[in-house]
Every structure is written in structure tokens, then in C-alpha cells.
Amino acid sequence: MSLISTPSLFISHRRMIVDIALLLFARLSPRFFSIALIIRYPGYLRHMGISRKRLLRKLRKKSYFQSGYRDDFSETWLITVQPHMREKTILKTFGQRITRIITLGDEGLSAFANRDIALQSIPRDWIAAWLLILANFGQERLFILSGLSDLWFMPLKVHMHRTHMAFDAYDTIAEYKNGALMPVLNRLNYRLGRHYFIRDARFKQALRRSGNWSTSVCYVPDAMQMDVIEATALIQKFQPTEKIKFVSAGWVTTEGDGGILRSFKLIRSIWPQAELHLCLTQFMRQEDPLFAPLIAYMSANEGCHVHANLQGEAYQTMLDEAHVGLNLHDPNVFDESYADFSAAMVRRSPSARILDFAARGCVLMTTKEQRYSQHVFKLHSPHKAVIHLTPKTRPEELTALFDGIRTRAQ
């Protein structure tokens, strides 16, 4: 049976009325909802090697869909949408306690394509994850769901085995925050979960808003993934040069809390010969209104470069050639208030890119308010050099830092 003309029901940019109907069905009877999915998506079962008859027999047993609250799991599976830095952190933290890793995207895409299954939704498809957990449930087994969008996995939070799922809460404020119904759905999203892994302090604010007081939370901050730069390479990096290379990696926007366009313009006014390198993640489309003005500025100015989805050795090479790593938010640089969350929250929420900058010897450019980010950077940096960007920053401040790094490294 071909599924090309049958896209998943619950994906990004979906219709609200469909969301509500599916969630009510799943909430009222996860067992009958599972039966409906089994009948609707036989291709998924075939691809994952799941016997439909055996699974339906399991669902007829009352004991199968009654799972009590547990926190002493002896086995852990990691189910992820796409390989990402966050998954590397989870693997580095939990090590051999994770006994199996399943990726719904990347290599899995070709396998689904060969079986004539719709591709537009597989990388973020909760249906595949629901059926996978349903077929492999065990009282001793915990399933960690990891992805860049919490709402992609929202239906799983009404799964019959939801107490055996832990969600890596990645994006707690950027989705479903506009309009009348979207914030309600967002609060419901965080109210339903029972186990969460969190990377920073913002998630606790989302939990408080949702009224979820019974969930268990495990704090798993991002871990360093790169080797620390050698002293000889560090000395070579900071040899006197007219062109100082600044690099911004990770999620930034043109406006709002993540806005960096004004900061780029300020850097070019202080260091006219500076090279600016903007590294876009795989989730940042250049034509998106969030980034388009920033891309337009970079394209119109000499010495400004845009890199799409640098990974592995290419990304490390970029950092090895850069002098300064940027951890900036325009409102913070220009002494303005944040639109979405307080400066106190931001201080406790350092970017994963800070660890990359530290490992490869870049100077960290940030603001005085980012005290916790600076603390994390200095724990891992070989030189611990930080410069604060404000409209009053002088060019010789950075030159003095470079001189000091060379002297200490020799």
C-alpha cells in the first residue's frame, strides 16, 4: 500500500482543528487510538519489522497497556529525529546506559523511500515513534525522545506508556506563542509529560506556566564535543593580522532576542577590516523572514560570509581560523530589555557554541550580563579571554587580549 498520498496527520504547520481532534482521541483512549494507527499506517510497521497481528494481540491484553510510574529503568533507548549536537551530549552523559539508538531521519529516509512511504514527514514523525514504542514496550525500558521541537512529539505524551518516556526539552519558548489558541496548546504540551531532560533554566518557566508539578526533571547541560586546541596552533592563530575573523555559530535572528544584525554592524564600525562569518544551522532557511535581512546585509558587504550547515571537520576548520566567537543578543549589547525572557534566565542558559569556541581557542565576545556563559567558557578555554561588546568598546581592547594569549601560550 502506497503512502505517498497520505502524509502524516500531526506535523509542523498543521491545522489546529486536526490537532485537537487527534489529541482528544489519543487522550480518551490511547489503546483504540493505537489500533487506528496500526490500521492506517501498515507501511510503517513493515519498514520497522513489526508484526501487525502480534501487536494487535498485545493490545487486547489489559496488562499490556497498564504501566505504572517508574524511575528505576534498567534499559534505555534513544529515539531521535536527526543526529545533532544534543544527541552527542546525551550519549556522552549516559554512555552504556543507552542500549539502543534509533534515528527516524537521515539513513532511515532512503529505506522509507524504497518502500514508497511519504518522506515529507518522516524526520519529525510522531506516528513512527508511537508505533515503535508500542511494539517494544517493556516495564524495565525507558525511551528518550530527542528532537529540536517539543511539539513534534506532543501526541506521544498521551501514549498509553507515557510514564516510560523521557523528552529532551529543547525549544521551550519559540513555538506556538502567538494567537489565541497556540499558547493554550503550548501549556498543554508541557502539562502532559512525566519525565524531562532539560538543557537550561528556561524550561522550568514553561513547566510553571503549564501547572505541571508532578514531572521528574533531569538537568543535562551541553557537553564539550571537540578536543582542545594545541598550544602551537593557538600561538599561530593569534599572530598579528589586520583582518580579525569573527564567527557566529548557532541560532540567531535579525530581530528579537536572538537579533545580531545591529551587533554585526557595530563590530564592522569598530574593526573596519573585520571578517564576519555567519554559520547557519540546518534549520535556518536563508529566505525565512527571521534571517533574510541578516543574509541581505552579509551579501551586500565585502568581508562578510555566510556558511550553510557547516559540520564535522569543515566546522572545526572554521573555528580554527577564527579569532573571536560571538555569543551576542542585540538587546543585551545595546542595553535594552528582552522581549521573551529575562536577562537572569539568559545568564543561566549558555549556548552550546560557547563550548566549541572554548575548545578551539577563540576569544569569547559577549556582554557583561552573560556571567554564567562566561563562567562556562572559562572552565574550558585554554586562555579564558573574554571581551564585552558595547557601543563604547575600543579596538585596542581586543588587540591587547591577542597579545596576552600569545605571551601566555609561549
N, C-alpha and C positions, 0 to 999 in steps of 0.2 A: 504493500500500500504506500503510495507516494504522499509525502507530507509537504511537498513544495508549495502547494496552495493553501496549507494550513499552518500559518505562523502561530507561535506561542501566544497564549491569551494574556500573559502577565509580563510585559517587558516595558522598557523605558518609553516615554511618550505615549503611554496607553490611555484609554478613555476611563474617566473616573467611574462611570456607572458600571462598567465591566469589573473594575477593581472591587467595588463594593459588593457586587453580586457574588464574585468568586470568594471573597473573604468571608461573607456570611455563610455560604455553602460549606466552606472548609471549617469554619468555626463551629457550626452547628453539628456537623458530622464528618470528622476527618476520615472515618472509615469509608463511608459511602462516596466521599469526595475522591479518595484514593482509587476506588473501584472505577469511578468515572474517568480518571486519568489513565488507568490501565487500558480501558476500552478505547479511549480517544487517541492514545499515542503508542500503538504496538511497535512502531519502528524504533522508538527509544529503547524499549525492552529488548528487541532483537539486537540492537547495537551493543548494549551493555551485558548481553548474555544472561538476561533474566527470564526465567520461565513464567509466562503469564498464568498458566494453570496452577503452578506451585504457589505463586504469590496470592492468587485468589483463594486458594485453600487456607493459607495462613490468615487471611483477613476474616475468614469465617470463625476462627478461634478467638474466643473472648479474651484469653490471656495474652494473645499476641499484641493487642493494641492498648493494653494497660501497662504503662511504665511509670514507676514511682520516681520520686525525686532522689537523685543520687549525686554524690560528688567523689566517689571512690572508684572511678573507672580504671580498669587495668589495661585498656587498649584505646588508642586514639587514631582516628582517620582525619586527614586534612583534605577537604574538598575546596578547590579554588577555581575562580573564574579564569584568570590568566596569571602566569608567573609574574611576580612583581617583587620589589624590594621588601614589601611587607611579609610575604611568604618566606623569604630568606630569613627574616628576623624570627618568625615563629619556629622555623626549623632549627635555627641556631639556639634558640631558647629551650625548646623541648626535646631536641635531639632524638634519641632512640625511643622515647615515649610515643612518638608518632610512628605507627607501624605501617601505615599505607598512605600514599598521596595520590589524589585523583584530580586531574585537570579537565575541566569541561571545554576549554578552548585550545588554541594552538594545534598540537598534533592531533587532537581529537576532531578538529574541523575536517580534515581530509577523510577520516573514517566515516564521519556523518555524511559527507558529500558523496562518497562512494555508495552509500546506502540510500541516496535520494531523499535525504531528510533536510528540512529547511535550515539554512545556515544563518539567517539574519538574527536569530535569537539564541543560538546555542551558547555563545560565550557568556551570556548572562541569563541562562535559562533555569529558572527555579524548578520547572517540571522535571528535568533530568535529575536534579539533585533530590527532589522529593522521592522519585521512584527508586533512586539508588539507595537512599537511606531506608526506605520502606523494605527493600529486598534484603538489606544487610544488617538490619537492626539486631542488636544483642544487648542484654541487660548490662553487660560489662563494658560496652563500647560507647565512646564519645565521638561525635562528629563535629569537627571545627569547620565552619563555613567562612571563607575568606574572600573578599572582593572589594572593589573600590566604591560600591554603592550598597548601603544597608538596605535600601528599599527594593533592590532586585531580589533579595532573599526574604522579603517580608512575609509572603504566604507560608514559608516554612515555619514561621513562629506560631502557626495554628496547627501544625502537624501533630499527629497522634503521639509521636515520640519526641516532642519538642524539649522535654527535660533532658534529653540525651544530645542536644545540640548546643554548641557554643558559637557565638557570632563575633567575628572580629570587626568591631565598630570602627569604621574608617572615616566616614564623612557624616558628621553629626549635625551640621548646620546649613549646608549648601543646597539641600534638596527640599522641595515641597514647602517652601516658606512663604510663598506669595498666594494671594487669593483668599477666598473664604474657607474652602474645604481642604486645601492642601495642608495647612498647619494641623488640622484635626487628624488627618491621616498620618502625619509625621509623629504626632504624640501617641497615636495608637500603635504605630510601628515599634516604638521603644517600650511601650507598656507590655507587649506580648512576650518578649524574650525572657528566658530564665537564666542563661549563662552568657556572659560577655567578656571578650578580651578588648582592652582599650589601650590606645597609644598615648593619650594625653588627657588633660583635665576637662576639655570641652564636653566630653560625653556625659559626665556626671550632671552637668547642667541640663542636658537633654533628658536624662532619667528623672530628674526632679520635676521637670515640666510635665512629663508623662504620668507621674504619680506611681512609678514602679519602685516599690520599696522592698520587694522580696527577691530580686535578682541577685545573683552572685557575680562579682566583677573581679577580674584579674588584670592588673596593670602590666602591660608588656610594651615598654618603650622601644623605639627602633634601635637596633644594634649595628655597630660598625661592620661593614662588609668588605672593605678594602684594606690592603696592607699599608702600613705607614711608610711614607717616602724616606729614602735613604739620605744620609747627611750630604753626600757628594751631589746628589741630584737637587737637594734643597739649596745648596750654595749656587749651583748653576742657574736655578730658577730665578734667583733674585740678583743676578748680575745687573749692573746699571743699564737702563734702557729708557728710551724716550716713550715707547709705546707700552703703557701698562695695560694688561689684559684683565678685564673684569668679566666674570661669568655668573649668570643667574640660571640655576637649575631647579626644576620642580614647578609646581603650580603657581602661576602668577597671573594677574589680570591687568587690564588697563585702568579700571576704576575700582572703587570699593576697598575693602580691607586688604585684598591682595594686590592692589594697584602699584605698579612700579614704573609707569611711564614718566611721571614727574621726577622720580629718582634718577632714571637714566639721563634725562635732560640736565639735571643738576650735576651729575658726575661728569658729563661732557663739558659743562661750563667750568668746572674746577680743574679737570685734566683734559684739555682740548685734543690732545693726541691719543686719548684712551681708545682701546678697542673694547667694544661691548659684545658679548656673546650670550645670546638667549637660547637656552636648551629647552625645547618644548617636549613635554611628555607625550606618550602615545594617545592620551585622551584630550589633547589640546588641538583643535582644528583651527588653522590659521584664519579661515573665513568667519569664524564664530565672532559675534559682536563683542564678546568678552575680551578677545585678543586682537581683533582686526586693527584698531588704531595703533596698538603697540607694534604690530607687524609692519604697518604702513610707515611708522617712524623709522624702524630699523632698516627698511628697504630704501628709504629716501636719504639716508645719511651714510657717508663713507666711514668705514671702520666699524660698522655695525653688522653683525652676522646672526642669522637665525639657523639653528640646527634642530632638525626634526627627529625626536625619539632616539637620541644617542644612547647606546647601551654597551656594556662589556668594555672591551679594550678601547673602542672609539671614545666612549665617555671618559674613561680614565686618562686617555691621552689629552683630551680637552682640559681636564683639571690639572694635569702635569704642566701644561703650557700656560695656565692662567696664574696670575699673581693674587687676585682678590676674588673671594667668593661672596656673593650678595645674599643677605638674609634681611630683606627690607620690606616694609609696607609703607606706602606713601603717606598715609595719615600720621604714622608714627614719626617719620622723618620730618614732616612739616608741622609737628606739634598740634595735630588735630585729633578729634575723638574717633573711635572705631564705630562703624555702623552696626556690626553684627555681634561682637562680643568685646569684653573689656580688656584693657591692657594687662590686667592682672592674670587673665586667662592665657593671653599670648605669652607672657613671661614663662609660663609653665609648659608651653607647648612648642618645643623646638622642632624645626624641620629636620627630616632625615638627611637632607642635603648638607646640613651642618657637619655631620659626621664624615661625609665624603670630602668636604673642604678641609677638615682637620687632618684626615689621613694623608691627603696628597699635598699638604704643606701650604695651602692657600692662606692668606690673611683673611680674617672674617670681617666683613663690613656690615655693621648692624647699627642699632641705636642704643642709647643708654638704658632705655626701658626694658630691653630684651636681656635682663640679667640672667635668667635661667639658661637661655640659649648660649650666652657667653660662657657660663659655667660648664655646660656640656662640651662646648668646643674646646675649652682649655684643658679638660680632662684627657683629651685625645690628641691634641695638636702637639707637634714636636717643638714649636716655638711659642705658642699661646698668644700670638699677636692679633689684637682686635683694634679696629678703628671705628669710631662713631661718625655716621654721616648726618650732618645738619647743614642748613644753608650757610653756616659760618665755618665749616670745615676748610682748612687750608691745605694746599697741595703738598707742602713740605712735611706735613704730619705723616703721610704715607711713605715718603722717601726716607724719613728717619726710621720708620719701622723696618723697611727693607735693609737698611744699613745695619741695624741691630741684629736682624736674623742672620745675615752673612757672618757677622762677627762671632756670634754665639755658636754657629754651626762649624766654624773652622777649628 
